[in-house]
Amino acid sequence: MSLFASLPQSDFPLADWVDGKKLMGKKLAEAVRAHIRAETQAHSLQPGLAVIWVGDDAASQVYVGGKEKAATELGYKSLVIRLPATATQEQIVAKIHEFNHAPDIHGILVQLPLPQHLNEREILQAIIAEKDADGFHFVNQGRLLAGAETVLSCTPAGIVLMLRELEKNVGELNFAGKHAVVVGRSNIVGKPMAQLLLSILNMTVTMCHSKTQALDSYVAAADVLVSATGVRGIVNTNKIKAGAIVIDVGMHRIDGKLTGDLDLQPVIERAAYYTPVPGGVGPMTIAMLLYNTFRNARALSAARHLA
């Protein structure tokens, strides 16, 4: 199966989630969750999602709570295992192996960031590829690079789903060959985002980062701009091309308000479409986590029936 099959195979009418220029990820995420609910019922499945949370990071508490609430609302079996910041590598890996062998768990997620004394890579790779809910396992990342159906990293998957639906429903929009610029090169967002834009939307992709010279020139040339730096101020939004589509992955709290990586006012003035913060990319990340877990449950169930 091709990479296209890694995303929900359904239509999500723009009227339900596009408000003028604003791409309301929160509304699209609701539609994706309704699709997942229908699919789980059609396949008589109860997906199981296990989250391992180490330490007491305040932001993680919000994220984990959101994931647990969303999973429970869909009828998933939802487990949150909270371990102290002093937990050892061996204790965490042992808990992962327990879930690897649990027949009622289909998605395993280790909440990041982890305390400094832990080996993040070793912990994430302890999750078997078949139960990877985040798309972080090297097997799934390799399948993405090869263009094969796989578990996708949740944030890039949510973004490319938005763009796919835009292209299907906006007559003059055709991404093939257009220039996408991804600012940020993490394994979680930047790298898989670039690959999905290339492989699913057939775009010409430039990856930029903190050491990119003349960043403004790339920003000015972008038909689609994805800011995934996690740092405010790197991207000069006054340089955005008129009519570009702008995706802001960042989330910061400034003076008690949530905001993204980008200065929003120039984006609103120049972009054809943009994602707000909050209510843009974040809800789509959780929706795709739930979709990945459903896909895993479906695949594991089919494998058991064939055994």
C-alpha positions in Angstrom: 0.0 0.0 0.0 1.2 3.5 -0.7 1.8 6.4 1.7 -1.6 7.9 0.7 -3.3 5.1 2.7 -1.7 6.3 5.9 -4.2 9.2 6.1 -8.0 9.0 6.7 -9.7 8.1 3.5 -12.7 10.4 3.8 -13.9 13.8 2.6 -14.0 16.7 5.1 -16.0 19.6 3.6 -14.2 23.0 3.9 -17.4 24.7 5.1 -17.1 22.7 8.3 -13.6 23.9 9.2 -12.4 26.8 7.0 -13.4 30.3 8.2 -12.3 32.8 5.5 -8.6 32.6 5.6 -8.5 30.7 8.8 -7.8 26.9 8.9 -9.7 25.8 12.0 -7.8 22.7 12.9 -10.1 22.3 16.0 -13.1 21.9 13.7 -11.4 19.6 11.3 -10.2 17.5 14.2 -13.8 17.1 15.4 -14.6 15.7 11.9 -11.6 13.4 12.0 -12.7 12.0 15.4 -16.3 11.5 14.0 -14.7 9.5 11.1 -12.6 7.4 13.6 -15.7 6.7 15.7 -17.6 5.4 12.6 -14.6 3.3 11.6 -14.1 1.7 15.0 -17.8 0.8 15.1 -17.7 -0.6 11.6 -14.7 -2.8 12.4 -16.1 -3.7 15.9 -12.9 -2.4 17.5 -12.0 -0.8 20.8 -8.5 0.7 20.3 -6.3 0.9 23.4 -3.9 3.8 23.9 -1.3 3.8 26.7 0.6 7.0 27.6 3.7 6.9 29.7 4.4 10.3 31.4 7.7 10.7 33.3 8.1 13.7 35.7 5.9 16.7 36.3 6.4 19.0 33.3 3.5 21.5 33.4 2.9 21.6 29.6 3.0 17.8 29.5 0.2 17.7 32.1 -2.0 19.7 29.7 -1.1 17.6 26.7 -1.6 14.2 28.4 -4.9 15.4 29.8 -6.1 16.4 26.3 -5.1 13.1 24.8 -6.7 11.1 27.6 -10.0 13.0 27.3 -10.1 12.7 23.5 -9.4 8.9 23.7 -12.0 8.3 26.3 -14.7 10.3 24.3 -14.1 7.9 21.4 -14.6 4.9 23.6 -10.9 3.9 23.5 -9.3 2.0 26.4 -7.1 4.8 27.7 -4.3 4.3 30.2 -2.0 7.0 31.6 1.0 5.7 33.5 2.7 8.4 35.5 6.3 7.8 36.7 8.4 10.0 38.9 11.2 12.2 37.4 13.6 9.8 39.1 12.4 6.8 37.1 15.2 4.8 35.6 15.7 3.8 32.0 15.1 0.2 32.9 11.8 1.0 34.7 10.4 2.9 31.7 11.5 0.3 29.1 10.0 -2.5 31.3 6.7 -0.7 31.3 6.9 -0.3 27.5 7.6 -4.0 27.1 4.5 -4.7 29.2 2.4 -2.7 26.8 4.1 -4.3 23.8 2.7 -7.6 24.9 -0.7 -6.4 26.1 -3.4 -7.6 23.5 -5.8 -4.7 24.4 -3.2 -1.9 23.8 -2.6 -0.8 20.2 -0.9 2.5 20.6 2.0 3.4 23.0 3.1 6.9 23.5 5.9 8.3 25.7 5.2 11.9 26.5 8.1 14.2 25.7 10.2 15.9 27.0 11.9 13.3 29.2 14.1 14.1 32.2 17.7 14.8 31.2 19.2 11.6 32.7 17.2 9.4 30.3 18.1 8.2 26.8 15.1 9.4 24.7 16.1 7.5 21.6 16.5 4.1 23.3 13.1 4.6 25.1 11.2 5.5 22.0 12.7 2.6 20.0 11.7 0.2 22.7 8.1 0.6 21.5 7.4 -2.0 18.8 6.7 -0.5 15.4 3.2 -2.1 15.3 2.2 -0.2 18.4 4.0 3.1 17.6 1.3 5.8 18.0 3.6 8.8 17.3 5.4 7.7 14.1 8.8 7.9 15.9 10.0 4.3 15.4 12.8 4.0 12.9 10.9 1.3 11.0 7.9 3.7 10.5 10.2 6.6 9.6 12.0 4.4 7.1 8.7 3.4 5.5 7.8 7.1 5.2 11.0 7.7 3.4 10.3 4.8 1.0 6.7 6.0 0.3 5.0 3.0 1.9 1.9 3.0 4.1 3.0 3.6 7.7 2.3 5.3 11.0 2.9 9.0 10.4 4.2 11.5 12.8 1.1 13.1 14.2 1.7 16.8 13.6 2.9 16.6 10.0 0.1 14.1 9.3 -2.5 16.6 10.6 -1.0 19.4 8.5 -0.8 17.4 5.2 -4.4 16.3 5.8 -5.5 20.0 6.0 -3.6 20.7 2.8 -4.9 17.7 1.0 -8.5 18.7 1.8 -7.8 22.3 0.6 -6.4 21.1 -2.7 -9.4 18.8 -3.3 -11.9 21.5 -2.6 -10.4 24.8 -3.9 -10.5 24.7 -7.7 -7.5 26.9 -8.4 -5.3 25.3 -5.9 -2.7 22.7 -7.2 0.3 22.0 -5.0 2.2 19.9 -7.5 5.6 21.5 -8.2 4.9 24.5 -6.0 7.5 25.6 -3.4 7.1 24.5 0.2 9.5 25.9 2.9 9.8 24.1 6.2 11.6 26.0 8.9 12.8 23.5 11.5 14.5 20.1 11.1 13.4 18.0 14.1 12.6 14.3 13.7 9.2 15.0 15.2 8.0 17.7 12.8 10.5 19.2 10.3 11.9 16.1 8.6 8.6 14.1 8.3 6.8 17.3 7.3 9.2 17.8 4.4 8.9 14.2 3.3 5.0 14.3 3.3 4.9 17.6 1.3 7.2 16.0 -1.2 5.6 12.5 -1.4 1.9 13.2 -1.0 1.5 16.7 -2.4 4.3 16.5 -5.0 5.8 19.8 -3.8 9.3 21.1 -4.3 10.6 21.4 -0.7 13.3 23.5 1.0 14.2 22.8 4.6 15.5 25.7 6.6 16.8 25.9 10.2 18.6 28.0 12.7 21.8 28.1 10.6 20.2 28.8 7.2 21.7 31.9 5.6 19.4 34.5 4.0 16.3 32.9 5.5 14.1 35.8 4.4 14.7 34.9 0.8 13.3 31.4 1.3 10.3 32.7 3.3 9.6 35.2 0.4 9.6 32.3 -2.1 7.3 29.9 -0.2 3.9 29.0 -1.6 3.5 27.0 1.6 5.4 28.0 4.7 5.6 25.7 7.8 7.1 27.2 10.9 8.2 24.4 13.2 11.1 26.0 15.1 9.5 26.4 18.5 11.2 29.8 18.7 9.4 33.1 18.2 10.9 35.7 15.9 13.1 33.5 13.6 10.7 34.0 10.7 10.1 37.5 9.4 6.4 37.4 8.6 6.7 40.7 6.7 8.5 38.7 4.0 5.8 36.1 3.4 4.6 35.9 -0.2 1.2 37.4 -0.9 -1.2 34.4 -1.3 0.9 31.9 0.6 -0.5 29.3 2.9 1.1 29.6 6.3 1.2 26.9 8.9 2.3 27.8 12.5 3.3 24.7 14.6 4.6 26.6 17.5 2.9 27.2 20.9 4.1 29.7 23.5 2.5 31.3 26.4 3.2 35.1 26.6 1.5 37.3 29.2 -0.9 34.5 29.9 -2.0 34.1 26.2 -1.2 31.2 23.9 0.5 32.2 20.7 2.6 30.6 17.9 6.0 31.0 16.4 4.8 33.8 14.1 3.8 37.4 14.4 0.2 36.9 13.3 -0.9 40.3 12.0 1.3 40.3 8.8 0.3 36.6 8.3 -3.4 37.6 8.3 -2.7 40.4 5.8 -0.6 38.5 3.4 -1.6 34.8 3.5 -4.4 33.1 1.5 -4.9 30.7 4.4 -3.2 30.3 7.8 -3.5 28.3 11.0 -4.4 30.2 14.2 -2.8 29.4 17.6 -4.6 28.1 19.5 -7.1 26.1 17.5 -5.0 25.3 14.5 -2.4 22.5 14.4 -2.6 21.4 18.0 -6.0 19.7 17.9 -5.0 18.0 14.6 -2.0 16.4 16.3 -4.3 14.7 18.9 -6.7 13.6 16.2 -4.0 11.9 14.2 -2.6 10.2 17.3 -6.1 8.7 17.7 -6.2 7.8 14.1 -2.8 6.1 14.3 -4.0 4.1 17.2 -7.1 3.0 15.3 -5.0 2.0 12.3 -2.7 -0.1 14.6 -5.8 -1.8 16.2 -7.2 -2.6 12.8 -3.9 -4.0 11.5 -3.2 -6.0 14.7 -6.8 -7.4 14.6 -6.3 -8.5 11.0 -3.0 -10.2 11.8 -4.6 -12.1 14.7 -7.4 -13.4 12.4 -4.8 -14.6 9.9 -2.6 -16.3 12.5 
